[in-house]
Amino acid sequence: MSPPADGSFWQTVRLVAWSFFGVRRRADQEQDLRRVKPQHVIVAGLVGAALFVGLLLLLVNWVVDSGAAH
């Protein structure tokens, strides 16, 4: 039986951030996944994805407005 999920939300945010980069040791990932709550992973993933898309939109707008795209 696995130990109860007692990880903090900030541990989950760190886990999700590493997942976006795709660089993580399997042992560390499995250990973190045993400690975090699934609800935290969902919320952190949605927030991370929204931030990523928002940053991409800002970058595209900046490039288009600067004239570098021509």
C-alpha positions as CSV (number, residue, x, y, z in Angstrom):
1,M,0.0,0.0,0.0
2,S,1.4,3.4,-0.9
3,P,1.7,6.2,1.8
4,P,-0.9,8.8,1.8
5,A,-0.6,11.8,-0.4
6,D,0.8,14.5,1.8
7,G,2.8,16.6,-0.7
8,S,2.2,20.4,-0.7
9,F,0.8,22.3,-3.7
10,W,4.3,23.8,-4.3
11,Q,5.8,20.4,-4.6
12,T,3.2,19.7,-7.2
13,V,3.9,22.9,-9.1
14,R,7.6,21.9,-9.2
15,L,6.7,18.5,-10.5
16,V,4.5,19.9,-13.2
17,A,7.2,22.5,-14.2
18,W,9.7,19.7,-14.6
19,S,7.2,17.8,-16.6
20,F,6.9,20.7,-19.1
21,F,10.6,20.5,-19.7
22,G,10.6,16.7,-20.0
23,V,13.8,16.3,-18.0
24,R,13.3,14.2,-14.9
25,R,14.8,11.1,-13.4
26,R,12.2,8.3,-13.3
27,A,13.0,7.5,-9.6
28,D,12.4,11.2,-8.6
29,Q,9.2,11.4,-10.6
30,E,7.8,8.2,-9.2
31,Q,8.6,9.4,-5.6
32,D,6.9,12.7,-6.2
33,L,3.9,11.1,-7.8
34,R,3.3,9.0,-4.7
35,R,3.3,12.1,-2.5
36,V,1.2,14.6,-4.5
37,K,-2.6,14.8,-4.7
38,P,-4.2,14.3,-8.1
39,Q,-6.3,17.4,-7.6
40,H,-3.1,19.5,-7.2
41,V,-1.6,18.0,-10.4
42,I,-4.7,18.9,-12.4
43,V,-4.8,22.5,-11.1
44,A,-1.1,23.0,-11.5
45,G,-1.1,21.5,-15.0
46,L,-4.0,23.8,-16.1
47,V,-2.4,26.9,-14.6
48,G,1.0,25.9,-16.1
49,A,-0.5,25.4,-19.6
50,A,-2.4,28.7,-19.4
51,L,0.8,30.5,-18.4
52,F,2.7,28.8,-21.2
53,V,0.1,29.8,-23.8
54,G,-0.1,33.3,-22.5
55,L,3.7,33.7,-22.7
56,L,3.6,32.4,-26.3
57,L,0.9,34.9,-27.2
58,L,2.9,37.7,-25.7
59,L,6.0,36.6,-27.5
60,V,4.2,36.4,-30.9
61,N,2.6,39.8,-30.4
62,W,5.9,41.4,-29.4
63,V,7.6,39.9,-32.5
64,V,4.8,41.0,-34.9
65,D,4.7,44.5,-33.4
66,S,8.5,44.9,-33.5
67,G,8.5,44.3,-37.3
68,A,10.9,41.4,-37.0
69,A,8.4,39.1,-38.7
70,H,8.6,40.9,-42.1
